[in-house]
Amino acid sequence: MIGMMFLLLVNLSSAGLLNYYGKIVTTVTILAPKECQTDDDCNKLDDDYCDGDLIKHDEGRCVDYECTTETTTVQDCNDLDNDYCYGTEIKHDDYTCDNANCVLDETTLIQDCDNGGWCDGEETCADATCVAGTAPDCDDGVGCTDDSCNEVTDSCENIPVDSYCDDGFWCNGDETCDALDDCQAGTPVDCDDSVSCTDDSCNEVTDSCDNIANDANCDDGLFCNGVETCDAINDCQSGTPIDCSANDITAVSECFYNPDDIDYTWDYREAFTSVCVEPGTCTTGDETITHTCDYDTCGAECDASNACEDTDCDELDGCVGNDYYDYDDVPNDCLCDCTCETNSCGAPTDISYNDTRCVECTVSERSRVCINETHARVTYQWNYDTCGEPYNETEEDQSCSCQYDCWEDDECVSDGFMIQVRYETSDFDYCEDEQYQEVENPECDCEAEETGRECVSDGFAEVTYSWNYAYCGCSYTDTVEDESCSCEYTEWQDDECIEDGIMRQIKTETTDFDYCEDEQYQEVENPECDCESEETGRICIDDGYADVTYEWNYDYCGCSYTDTVEDESFLDMNTAQEN
C-alpha cells in the first residue's frame, strides 16, 4: 500500500443487505490511515544528541499506531572529569559533550606540590594529592657541631663550636671541636719552670701555675757535703762540707825519735788527713809509731832486708857406720836491738840408715806383668830402702803374646766366602776374646727354594722364595703359570631365550677361587627361541564379538595384547532364534 495505510473492515451479515436488485450487499467500512504498527516503523525518530554535558538518545516508539519518542540519558560527560598527578603537579581534565560524544574540553593546573624548598624534603604527588617530603637529616653524629639546613646552598651545614667541648677546667687546656672526631682534649698547661727543685703545679682556683721552692728536692742523701738548698731561680745550691781537720795526724820519719831510744831503728808514722764519710762521721787514723831496724839508713847490724848469716854446720855431715848423719845450718835471728844472734850447731837433723853413701846398693826384680802382646811392666826393688824407691821398667817379653786355638768355620757371609773364628787361650785382658777371618768357601753358594704358593689368577700362582743364607737377600715372590690355579666350570647348559632365534647358555664355576667368575654366559643360535602368542583370556564385549587377550611365550617378544574378534558363541539369543 503506497503512501498511507488504510484499514479495511468488512462486516458480513448473515442476512445481508439487499439492494434494489435483490442482491446481498457486503458493507465495507474504510477507517482513517494509521502512522505505525511496530516500533521499527518509528526508527526515523531515533537520535543521539548533546544536552549540555549529557549525551541523550531518543528512541522512536509506536504507541496507539502513532510514533512518539522515548528519551534516555546515555552518558554524563562530567563522569569523565578527572584530577591526576603529572610529575609534581595536580591537574584536572574537564570533559564536555560534542556531537553526541564526550570530548576533552580543557586541562587546568590545580596545584604544583613542589614548594621550591630543599630543607623540608622533596614533595611528590600521589593519587592527585600532595605528599610532603622527608626533610634531610643534617645530624652528623658529632656532638659539638651546630647542625642546620641551608636553603641557599641546598645542603647541610655542620659548624664546629669549641664552647660545646669546654669542661670548665683551666689546667687541662682549651678543648676544641673537630668536625669529624668530635671534642678533642686540650693541651694541658705546661707549668714546668725548668727549675728542678721547685714543685710545679697548676692552680685551678687562680687559673695560673705555682712554682714553689722545695729544699727536699735538692737533698742528695749525703751528710758530709752539707745541707743543699733550693733557689727558685738558680735551682739547687750546694751545702757547706763538714770539717774533720781535728782528727788529722802528723807524720814521723827519722832514726832518733823517742821513746824507743834505739838509734839503729827507723821510727815511722804516716801522716793522716781525716775526711767525712757517710752516714756522717770523721775518719780517725792510727797514731802508732813503728820502730824497725834499718841497715842502710840507721847503721843497724841487720834488718828485714839484710838477714843475719846462719851458723855453718855442713862440715859435720858424714857416715857413722852404714848410716849417714846430716846437719843443717842454724839460723841467727835479728834481735830487738838490731844485732844478730850467734847460735851453735846442735844434733843431726836427719840420719839415713844404710845410706848408699855408706853401703853398696843392688837392685832385683820384684814382679812382672804383661801389658800388651810384646812388652811387660817389670817392677825392681833395692836391697836397702835408702838406696831408692821401687821403680818400673817396660821390657820386651815374648811370653806376653796372645795365644789362640785353631780356626773354626763360623758362617757364610757372602757368595763363596765363609767367616772363621778362633778363641783366646792365654787369658790376657788386652787380647781379643775371639778373632775372625774371611776365607773362600765354595759351599757358601746362594740358593733360593720355594717356601709358599698361592693361586692369584686364572692359571697363575704367586710363589714365595727364600734364600738359604741371610746375606743372599730378602725373600721374594714371582708369578708363575700353574694349571692347578685354572678356573673350571660345568658344561654349557641352556638358560633362557633372550631374543628371536638366540638362546643364552650358562656354566657354573666348580673350583671356588675368588678370582674366578661364579657364572659365565654365551649366546648361541637356537631355532626353538621363536616368538609365539597364545590366547590367555576371552571376554564378550558385544553381540557376536569378544576381546581376546594374547601373551607371548617369551618376555622379550613383547607385552601381552588384546584383539577384538567375531565370536558366534556370544550372539544375542533373539538373533540366534531368527537365524
Backbone torsions as a table, in degrees:
resi	resn	phi	psi	omega
1	MET	NA	131.9	-170.5
2	ILE	-102.7	134.8	171.1
3	GLY	84.6	-60.3	-174.3
4	MET	-142.9	145.8	180.0
5	MET	-92.7	136.2	177.3
6	PHE	-117.9	151.7	177.1
7	LEU	-109.8	116.6	-179.6
8	LEU	-102.7	123.2	178.3
9	LEU	-115.3	126.9	178.1
10	VAL	-112.1	125.0	-179.8
11	ASN	-110.4	108.3	-179.2
12	LEU	-101.5	125.6	178.3
13	SER	-103.4	143.7	-179.4
14	SER	-65.7	-30.5	179.1
15	ALA	-84.7	-34.9	-178.7
16	GLY	76.0	171.9	175.7
17	LEU	-113.8	136.5	-178.2
18	LEU	-104.9	128.7	174.0
19	ASN	-85.3	-173.7	-175.1
20	TYR	-73.1	-5.0	175.7
21	TYR	-93.3	-3.4	-178.9
22	GLY	83.4	16.9	179.3
23	LYS	-96.7	153.6	175.0
24	ILE	-79.7	128.2	-177.7
25	VAL	-108.3	129.1	177.1
26	THR	-90.1	130.9	-177.5
27	THR	-93.0	126.5	178.7
28	VAL	-114.0	122.4	179.2
29	THR	-104.3	123.5	-179.6
30	ILE	-103.6	117.2	-178.9
31	LEU	-92.2	174.5	179.3
32	ALA	-69.9	152.6	-178.9
33	PRO	-65.8	147.0	179.2
34	LYS	-109.8	152.7	-173.5
35	GLU	-83.7	-35.4	-175.4
36	CYS	-153.5	158.0	172.2
37	GLN	-110.9	-37.8	179.6
38	THR	-130.0	172.1	179.2
39	ASP	-62.9	-29.4	-178.6
40	ASP	-64.7	-25.6	179.1
41	ASP	-69.3	-11.3	-176.8
42	CYS	-109.9	14.6	-177.8
43	ASN	-60.5	-21.7	-179.8
44	LYS	-63.3	-18.7	179.4
45	LEU	-88.0	-9.0	-179.6
46	ASP	-63.4	135.7	-178.0
47	ASP	-163.2	138.2	170.4
48	ASP	-106.6	134.1	-176.2
49	TYR	-156.0	165.4	-179.9
50	CYS	-92.0	138.8	171.3
51	ASP	-130.3	89.3	-172.2
52	GLY	68.5	-126.1	177.2
53	ASP	-93.3	11.0	-179.3
54	LEU	-102.6	141.0	169.7
55	ILE	-97.8	120.9	-178.3
56	LYS	-116.8	158.6	-178.6
57	HIS	-133.2	129.6	173.7
58	ASP	-101.8	124.7	179.8
59	GLU	-111.5	122.8	178.8
60	GLY	-68.7	129.6	-179.8
61	ARG	-125.7	143.9	176.7
62	CYS	-98.2	111.9	-178.6
63	VAL	-124.9	117.7	179.8
64	ASP	54.5	45.3	176.4
65	TYR	63.6	14.6	177.0
66	GLU	-123.6	141.5	179.6
67	CYS	-80.9	132.2	175.4
68	THR	-139.4	169.3	-177.2
69	THR	-110.7	145.4	173.9
70	GLU	-118.2	115.7	-173.2
71	THR	-97.6	133.1	175.2
72	THR	-133.0	152.8	175.5
73	THR	-88.8	120.0	-178.9
74	VAL	-80.7	-44.2	-176.0
75	GLN	-159.8	141.6	171.1
76	ASP	-98.7	110.8	-176.3
77	CYS	-63.1	-19.1	177.1
78	ASN	-65.5	-21.7	178.1
79	ASP	-65.7	-19.6	-179.7
80	LEU	-88.2	-9.5	177.9
81	ASP	-57.5	140.8	-170.6
82	ASN	-149.3	133.5	168.9
83	ASP	-100.2	133.6	-175.1
84	TYR	-151.7	164.9	179.6
85	CYS	-91.1	135.0	172.8
86	TYR	-129.1	92.9	-171.8
87	GLY	70.3	-123.1	177.0
88	THR	-97.3	4.1	-176.9
89	GLU	-98.1	147.1	171.2
90	ILE	-103.0	119.4	-178.6
91	LYS	-116.4	162.8	-179.5
92	HIS	-130.7	125.2	174.4
93	ASP	-99.5	127.3	-179.7
94	ASP	-111.8	122.5	-179.1
95	TYR	-102.8	149.0	177.1
96	THR	-136.6	172.1	-179.1
97	CYS	-98.9	132.0	179.4
98	ASP	-144.6	117.8	177.4
99	ASN	57.4	42.4	176.4
100	ALA	66.5	24.1	176.3
101	ASN	-134.4	145.6	174.8
102	CYS	-82.2	124.9	-179.8
103	VAL	-129.8	152.7	178.2
104	LEU	-70.5	120.4	-176.8
105	ASP	-94.0	-42.1	-173.9
106	GLU	-161.4	140.5	173.3
107	THR	-113.8	125.4	-178.4
108	THR	-122.1	150.7	176.3
109	LEU	-87.3	118.2	178.6
110	ILE	-84.3	-46.9	-176.0
111	GLN	-163.8	142.7	169.1
112	ASP	-100.5	116.7	-175.7
113	CYS	-69.3	-23.0	-178.9
114	ASP	-75.0	114.3	-178.5
115	ASN	-88.4	3.3	177.7
116	GLY	81.3	-5.5	179.3
117	GLY	-88.1	151.2	179.2
118	TRP	-102.0	-35.3	-170.2
119	CYS	-74.0	-18.6	178.0
120	ASP	-96.9	9.8	176.1
121	GLY	92.2	175.0	-177.2
122	GLU	-94.0	115.5	179.5
123	GLU	-75.5	150.0	178.1
124	THR	-133.3	167.2	177.7
125	CYS	-113.6	132.6	178.5
126	ALA	-145.4	126.2	179.4
127	ASP	54.0	43.5	177.4
128	ALA	59.6	28.8	178.5
129	THR	-134.4	138.6	178.4
130	CYS	-73.9	133.5	177.8
131	VAL	-113.6	123.2	-178.0
132	ALA	-63.0	147.4	178.6
133	GLY	-80.0	168.9	176.4
134	THR	-97.3	118.4	-178.0
135	ALA	-61.1	141.1	178.4
136	PRO	-63.8	142.3	178.4
137	ASP	-87.1	105.1	-176.9
138	CYS	-91.1	4.7	179.5
139	ASP	-73.1	114.8	-178.7
140	ASP	-89.4	4.1	178.5
141	GLY	75.2	5.1	179.1
142	VAL	-103.1	119.5	-170.6
143	GLY	-68.4	-20.9	-172.6
144	CYS	-101.4	10.8	178.3
145	THR	-104.1	149.1	171.1
146	ASP	-87.7	114.8	-175.7
147	ASP	-99.4	128.3	179.9
148	SER	-151.6	165.5	179.4
149	CYS	-107.5	134.2	-176.8
150	ASN	-108.8	110.4	-179.7
151	GLU	-70.4	-23.3	-177.8
152	VAL	-72.0	-45.3	-176.3
153	THR	-96.9	-2.1	-175.9
154	ASP	51.6	51.7	-179.1
155	SER	-154.9	168.0	176.2
156	CYS	-90.7	144.2	175.3
157	GLU	-117.2	132.9	179.0
158	ASN	-128.9	94.9	-171.3
159	ILE	-98.7	122.0	178.3
160	PRO	-64.5	137.7	177.5
161	VAL	-126.9	106.7	-175.8
162	ASP	-60.6	-32.7	-174.9
163	SER	-63.7	-23.5	178.0
164	TYR	-66.7	-20.2	-175.9
165	CYS	-96.9	-8.1	-175.1
166	ASP	-64.7	121.1	179.3
167	ASP	-92.7	4.3	176.1
168	GLY	82.8	3.1	178.2
169	PHE	-106.4	143.6	-178.1
170	TRP	-91.9	-36.8	-169.6
171	CYS	-70.4	-25.9	-178.7
172	ASN	-90.7	10.3	174.0
173	GLY	88.2	175.8	-177.4
174	ASP	-87.0	119.4	176.9
175	GLU	-75.2	148.4	-179.9
176	THR	-128.3	161.5	179.3
177	CYS	-104.4	126.9	174.7
178	ASP	-104.7	126.8	-174.3
179	ALA	-61.1	-18.6	-179.8
180	LEU	-108.5	-44.7	-171.4
181	ASP	-99.6	10.4	176.6
182	ASP	68.2	-155.4	-174.3
183	CYS	-66.2	134.8	178.5
184	GLN	-114.9	135.0	-179.9
185	ALA	-62.6	146.5	177.6
186	GLY	-78.8	171.0	176.4
187	THR	-85.8	116.2	-178.0
188	PRO	-54.1	147.2	-180.0
189	VAL	-65.0	129.6	179.6
190	ASP	-87.9	106.2	-178.6
191	CYS	-97.6	9.2	-179.7
192	ASP	-70.6	117.8	179.4
193	ASP	-94.0	10.4	179.8
194	SER	65.5	10.9	174.4
195	VAL	-104.5	114.4	-169.1
196	SER	-66.3	-24.7	-172.8
197	CYS	-95.2	0.9	177.7
198	THR	-90.0	147.4	173.2
199	ASP	-87.4	110.1	-174.6
200	ASP	-98.0	129.0	179.9
201	SER	-150.5	161.2	179.0
202	CYS	-102.9	134.3	-175.6
203	ASN	-106.3	106.4	-179.4
204	GLU	-68.5	-23.9	-178.0
205	VAL	-71.3	-43.8	-176.0
206	THR	-99.4	-2.5	-175.4
207	ASP	51.3	49.5	179.7
208	SER	-151.9	173.0	179.3
209	CYS	-96.0	141.6	173.1
210	ASP	-109.4	129.6	177.3
211	ASN	-127.6	93.9	-171.9
212	ILE	-104.0	125.3	179.5
213	ALA	-65.6	136.5	-177.3
214	ASN	-137.1	106.7	-177.7
215	ASP	-58.3	-31.6	-176.7
216	ALA	-61.0	-26.9	179.5
217	ASN	-69.4	-15.9	-178.7
218	CYS	-99.6	-11.5	-175.8
219	ASP	-64.3	117.3	179.8
220	ASP	-89.3	7.5	177.4
221	GLY	77.7	6.0	-178.7
222	LEU	-106.5	144.7	179.9
223	PHE	-93.1	-37.2	-168.5
224	CYS	-68.7	-26.7	-178.1
225	ASN	-91.2	10.8	175.4
226	GLY	89.0	-177.3	-176.0
227	VAL	-95.4	120.1	179.1
228	GLU	-81.1	150.7	179.6
229	THR	-129.8	160.6	-179.7
230	CYS	-106.3	127.9	173.0
231	ASP	-106.7	124.1	-173.3
232	ALA	-61.9	-15.1	-179.6
233	ILE	-111.0	-46.7	-172.8
234	ASN	-95.5	7.9	175.7
235	ASP	70.3	-157.5	-173.5
236	CYS	-66.3	139.7	178.3
237	GLN	-118.4	135.9	-177.8
238	SER	-68.4	151.4	177.2
239	GLY	-88.0	-179.3	178.5
240	THR	-91.9	120.6	-177.2
241	PRO	-61.2	153.6	179.4
242	ILE	-72.5	137.2	179.5
243	ASP	-94.2	118.1	-178.8
244	CYS	-113.8	18.3	-173.9
245	SER	-63.8	-19.3	180.0
246	ALA	-63.5	-21.2	-178.7
247	ASN	-96.5	6.8	-179.8
248	ASP	-68.0	147.7	179.2
249	ILE	-124.3	136.0	-179.9
250	THR	-82.3	155.2	-177.1
251	ALA	-84.0	153.5	173.6
252	VAL	-130.6	132.3	177.3
253	SER	-159.3	89.7	-179.8
254	GLU	-163.9	169.6	-178.0
255	CYS	-92.4	-17.9	-169.5
256	PHE	-115.9	26.8	-179.3
257	TYR	-84.3	130.3	176.8
258	ASN	-78.2	159.8	24.8
259	PRO	-105.3	10.8	-175.4
260	ASP	-78.0	-18.6	177.9
261	ASP	54.7	29.7	175.6
262	ILE	-114.5	118.2	-173.5
263	ASP	-78.7	-11.8	-178.4
264	TYR	-89.0	1.8	-178.7
265	THR	-102.6	146.9	173.6
266	TRP	-92.1	113.9	-177.2
267	ASP	-91.0	121.5	-171.9
268	TYR	-142.7	136.7	169.9
269	ARG	-144.2	131.1	-178.0
270	GLU	-79.7	142.0	176.9
271	ALA	-65.2	148.0	-178.5
272	PHE	-134.4	128.7	176.3
273	THR	-112.1	119.7	-177.2
274	SER	-75.2	140.2	175.6
275	VAL	-130.6	160.6	179.0
276	CYS	-87.4	132.1	177.0
277	VAL	-125.1	147.4	-179.3
278	GLU	-69.7	148.6	10.0
279	PRO	-86.0	17.6	174.1
280	GLY	136.2	49.8	176.7
281	THR	-134.2	154.2	176.0
282	CYS	-89.9	135.6	-179.3
283	THR	-71.1	153.0	177.3
284	THR	-121.2	145.2	-178.6
285	GLY	-101.8	175.5	179.4
286	ASP	-94.8	119.4	-177.5
287	GLU	-87.4	1.0	-177.1
288	THR	-65.5	138.6	176.5
289	ILE	-106.2	125.2	178.0
290	THR	-88.6	145.7	178.9
291	HIS	-125.1	103.5	-178.7
292	THR	-119.8	141.2	178.2
293	CYS	-60.5	137.6	-178.0
294	ASP	-130.5	108.3	-176.2
295	TYR	-68.8	-43.4	-172.0
296	ASP	-80.2	-42.4	-171.7
297	THR	-92.3	-42.6	-173.0
298	CYS	-102.0	-0.7	176.7
299	GLY	75.7	28.9	179.5
300	ALA	-72.0	155.1	178.6
301	GLU	-72.0	-26.4	180.0
302	CYS	-155.2	156.9	171.7
303	ASP	-154.0	-170.2	-174.2
304	ALA	-63.7	-26.4	-179.4
305	SER	-99.1	-10.0	-178.7
306	ASN	-128.9	88.5	-175.7
307	ALA	-74.6	161.7	176.4
308	CYS	-75.1	147.0	178.5
309	GLU	-72.5	143.5	177.9
310	ASP	-73.6	154.3	172.6
311	THR	-75.6	122.9	-175.4
312	ASP	-77.9	118.7	-179.4
313	CYS	-118.4	4.2	-174.8
314	ASP	-64.3	-24.4	-177.9
315	GLU	-68.9	-10.8	179.1
316	LEU	-91.2	-9.0	-179.2
317	ASP	-64.5	140.8	176.6
318	GLY	166.1	173.6	-177.5
319	CYS	-79.7	140.8	170.4
320	VAL	-127.3	95.2	-171.3
321	GLY	70.3	-134.3	177.4
322	ASN	-84.3	-0.1	-174.9
323	ASP	-104.5	149.5	-179.7
324	TYR	-112.9	125.9	179.8
325	TYR	-98.0	131.7	-178.0
326	ASP	-123.6	128.0	-179.4
327	TYR	-111.6	134.7	175.9
328	ASP	-95.7	151.5	174.0
329	ASP	-64.1	147.7	-178.1
330	VAL	-100.4	122.9	-179.7
331	PRO	-72.3	150.3	176.2
332	ASN	-117.3	120.5	-177.7
333	ASP	-81.7	160.2	174.8
334	CYS	-86.9	121.4	-175.8
335	LEU	-80.8	168.7	-176.2
336	CYS	-60.5	-28.1	-179.1
337	ASP	-89.8	15.2	175.0
338	CYS	71.0	27.3	173.9
339	THR	-115.4	162.5	-174.7
340	CYS	-96.5	147.6	171.4
341	GLU	-70.9	162.5	173.7
342	THR	-132.3	77.6	-175.8
343	ASN	-82.8	151.8	-179.3
344	SER	-97.3	161.2	177.1
345	CYS	-69.9	142.6	-178.7
346	GLY	-113.4	-146.5	-179.1
347	ALA	-71.4	159.7	177.6
348	PRO	-61.6	143.6	-179.9
349	THR	-85.6	-17.6	-179.7
350	ASP	-153.4	136.2	174.5
351	ILE	-120.3	119.7	178.6
352	SER	-100.6	106.6	-176.0
353	TYR	-78.9	144.7	-176.4
354	ASN	48.7	43.7	-176.9
355	ASP	-68.2	141.8	-179.0
356	THR	-60.2	-22.7	178.0
357	ARG	-75.9	-14.7	-177.9
358	CYS	-116.5	-11.8	179.9
359	VAL	-132.9	172.1	176.9
360	GLU	-97.5	122.7	-176.4
361	CYS	-94.6	132.3	172.6
362	THR	-126.7	156.5	-176.5
363	VAL	-120.8	148.6	177.9
364	SER	-141.7	155.6	179.6
365	GLU	-74.7	130.0	179.1
366	ARG	-101.7	-37.0	179.9
367	SER	-156.7	162.4	179.3
368	ARG	-143.1	127.0	-179.0
369	VAL	-131.1	125.1	176.7
370	CYS	-67.3	133.5	178.8
371	ILE	-113.8	-19.7	171.8
372	ASN	-157.8	-171.8	-172.4
373	GLU	-70.6	-16.3	-174.6
374	THR	-119.7	-14.2	-173.5
375	HIS	-134.6	154.7	175.4
376	ALA	-127.5	150.5	174.2
377	ARG	-94.5	117.1	-176.8
378	VAL	-106.0	127.7	178.1
379	THR	-101.0	126.8	179.0
380	TYR	-110.9	150.1	176.0
381	GLN	-134.8	152.1	-179.2
382	TRP	-87.3	160.4	178.4
383	ASN	-72.3	-25.8	174.8
384	TYR	-124.2	139.9	179.0
385	ASP	-60.1	-30.5	-178.0
386	THR	-70.8	-17.3	180.0
387	CYS	-71.6	-20.7	179.0
388	GLY	148.1	170.4	177.7
389	GLU	-80.8	153.3	172.4
390	PRO	-56.6	148.9	-178.8
391	TYR	-140.5	162.0	-176.4
392	ASN	-111.1	146.4	174.1
393	GLU	-133.1	142.3	174.6
394	THR	-98.9	121.9	-174.6
395	GLU	-129.2	150.9	174.5
396	GLU	-65.1	142.1	-177.1
397	ASP	-155.2	107.4	-177.6
398	GLN	-66.4	-22.8	179.9
399	SER	-70.0	-8.8	-179.7
400	CYS	-88.5	-1.0	-177.8
401	SER	-68.2	148.9	-179.1
402	CYS	-74.9	137.2	-179.8
403	GLN	-114.6	135.6	-178.5
404	TYR	-130.4	158.4	175.2
405	ASP	-84.1	-169.9	-174.0
406	CYS	-75.1	157.5	177.0
407	TRP	-68.6	138.6	177.4
408	GLU	-128.1	143.5	177.0
409	ASP	-64.5	136.5	-179.6
410	ASP	-110.3	-69.8	179.4
411	GLU	-161.0	155.5	175.3
412	CYS	-72.1	137.0	-178.3
413	VAL	-118.2	-19.3	175.7
414	SER	-159.4	171.7	-174.8
415	ASP	-62.9	113.3	178.2
416	GLY	88.6	6.3	-177.6
417	PHE	-132.0	142.6	-177.3
418	MET	-123.2	141.1	171.7
419	ILE	-90.7	131.5	175.1
420	GLN	-112.9	153.5	-177.7
421	VAL	-133.2	147.1	171.1
422	ARG	-138.8	151.9	-171.9
423	TYR	-114.7	144.5	-178.3
424	GLU	-67.9	143.6	177.4
425	THR	-119.6	-8.5	-174.2
426	SER	-88.3	-19.3	175.2
427	ASP	65.1	35.3	172.2
428	PHE	-91.2	139.5	-178.5
429	ASP	-62.3	-33.5	-176.0
430	TYR	-79.6	-7.3	179.7
431	CYS	-86.8	147.3	174.5
432	GLU	-69.1	138.8	179.6
433	ASP	-64.3	-34.0	179.6
434	GLU	-148.6	152.4	179.5
435	GLN	-126.9	150.5	-177.6
436	TYR	-126.6	150.5	171.5
437	GLN	-144.6	154.0	-178.5
438	GLU	-108.2	126.1	-177.8
439	VAL	-130.9	156.0	176.4
440	GLU	-69.4	142.7	178.7
441	ASN	-155.8	109.9	-176.8
442	PRO	-62.8	-17.9	179.1
443	GLU	-70.9	-18.1	179.4
444	CYS	-83.4	75.1	-176.6
445	ASP	-119.6	127.0	-177.2
446	CYS	-72.3	126.2	176.1
447	GLU	-136.1	135.1	179.3
448	ALA	-102.5	142.7	178.5
449	GLU	-133.7	148.9	-177.6
450	GLU	-69.3	130.1	179.5
451	THR	-122.4	0.3	178.6
452	GLY	-173.7	151.7	179.8
453	ARG	-147.9	134.0	-179.6
454	GLU	-143.4	128.3	177.7
455	CYS	-66.7	133.2	-177.9
456	VAL	-123.1	-20.5	177.7
457	SER	-159.7	175.9	-174.6
458	ASP	-62.2	109.3	177.7
459	GLY	83.8	7.7	-177.9
460	PHE	-133.9	146.4	177.0
461	ALA	-130.6	151.8	175.3
462	GLU	-99.5	117.2	-175.5
463	VAL	-104.8	132.2	177.1
464	THR	-98.9	130.1	179.1
465	TYR	-116.6	141.9	175.4
466	SER	-124.8	144.8	-178.8
467	TRP	-84.0	154.4	179.2
468	ASN	-73.6	-22.4	178.1
469	TYR	-127.7	144.7	-176.7
470	ALA	-62.4	-35.1	-176.4
471	TYR	-68.3	-17.3	-178.0
472	CYS	-68.0	-22.4	179.0
473	GLY	134.0	-178.7	-179.8
474	CYS	-81.6	159.8	173.4
475	SER	-61.9	153.7	-177.4
476	TYR	-143.4	165.3	179.7
477	THR	-120.9	155.1	178.6
478	ASP	-146.4	143.7	179.0
479	THR	-96.8	124.1	-175.5
480	VAL	-129.4	158.0	176.0
481	GLU	-68.8	140.9	-178.8
482	ASP	-153.1	107.6	-177.1
483	GLU	-62.0	-27.0	-179.6
484	SER	-68.5	-13.6	179.5
485	CYS	-94.8	4.0	-177.0
486	SER	-72.2	144.5	176.4
487	CYS	-75.1	133.5	179.1
488	GLU	-121.9	141.8	-174.6
489	TYR	-131.9	163.3	173.1
490	THR	-70.7	172.6	175.3
491	GLU	-67.5	157.3	177.0
492	TRP	-63.6	135.1	178.4
493	GLN	-130.7	141.8	178.8
494	ASP	-61.6	135.8	179.8
495	ASP	-108.3	-68.1	178.4
496	GLU	-162.6	152.3	174.4
497	CYS	-70.5	135.0	-178.3
498	ILE	-116.2	-16.3	172.9
499	GLU	-163.2	172.0	-173.5
500	ASP	-60.5	116.5	177.9
501	GLY	83.3	2.9	-177.2
502	ILE	-122.5	129.8	178.5
503	MET	-112.9	137.7	172.6
504	ARG	-93.9	128.5	177.4
505	GLN	-108.1	157.6	-176.5
506	ILE	-137.7	144.6	169.1
507	LYS	-134.9	146.1	-171.3
508	THR	-111.6	139.5	-179.4
509	GLU	-66.1	142.2	179.0
510	THR	-117.0	-7.1	-174.2
511	THR	-91.3	-20.5	177.0
512	ASP	65.1	35.4	171.8
513	PHE	-89.1	140.5	-178.9
514	ASP	-62.3	-33.6	-174.8
515	TYR	-79.9	-9.9	-179.9
516	CYS	-85.6	145.8	174.5
517	GLU	-68.2	136.6	178.9
518	ASP	-63.5	-36.0	-178.8
519	GLU	-140.0	150.5	173.9
520	GLN	-127.2	147.4	-176.9
521	TYR	-126.8	152.0	170.9
522	GLN	-148.5	155.6	179.2
523	GLU	-108.2	133.2	-179.9
524	VAL	-134.4	154.3	176.8
525	GLU	-70.8	140.4	179.3
526	ASN	-154.2	112.4	-176.9
527	PRO	-64.6	-16.7	178.8
528	GLU	-69.8	-19.7	179.0
529	CYS	-82.0	74.4	-177.2
530	ASP	-122.3	127.8	-176.2
531	CYS	-71.4	123.3	175.9
532	GLU	-137.2	137.3	178.4
533	SER	-106.3	150.1	178.7
534	GLU	-138.0	149.4	-177.1
535	GLU	-69.9	132.5	179.1
536	THR	-122.4	0.0	178.8
537	GLY	-175.5	151.2	-178.8
538	ARG	-146.0	130.5	-178.0
539	ILE	-131.6	130.9	177.4
540	CYS	-71.9	130.2	-179.5
541	ILE	-120.5	-17.6	-178.3
542	ASP	-162.3	171.7	-179.0
543	ASP	-63.4	106.6	177.5
544	GLY	88.5	8.3	-178.5
545	TYR	-134.0	149.4	178.1
546	ALA	-139.7	150.6	171.7
547	ASP	-91.8	120.5	-178.3
548	VAL	-107.2	130.0	177.8
549	THR	-98.4	131.9	180.0
550	TYR	-119.2	142.8	173.7
551	GLU	-127.8	145.7	-177.8
552	TRP	-82.4	154.1	179.5
553	ASN	-73.5	-21.5	178.0
554	TYR	-129.5	144.9	-177.3
555	ASP	-61.4	-35.3	-174.6
556	TYR	-70.7	-15.8	-177.6
557	CYS	-69.4	-25.2	178.7
558	GLY	138.7	-177.4	-178.7
559	CYS	-83.8	161.2	173.5
560	SER	-62.9	155.2	-178.2
561	TYR	-146.3	165.2	178.7
562	THR	-121.6	155.4	178.7
563	ASP	-145.6	142.2	178.9
564	THR	-94.8	125.0	-176.0
565	VAL	-131.2	157.0	174.0
566	GLU	-69.3	140.4	-178.4
567	ASP	-149.8	102.3	-176.2
568	GLU	-63.8	-21.3	-178.7
569	SER	-67.7	-10.4	179.4
570	PHE	-112.0	19.9	176.9
571	LEU	-66.4	148.4	176.6
572	ASP	-64.4	140.4	-175.9
573	MET	-58.6	-39.9	179.2
574	ASN	-61.4	-42.5	-179.6
575	THR	-65.2	-39.6	179.7
576	ALA	-62.4	-37.5	-179.4
577	GLN	-69.6	-37.7	179.1
578	GLU	-63.0	-39.7	-179.4
579	ASN	-70.5	NA	NA
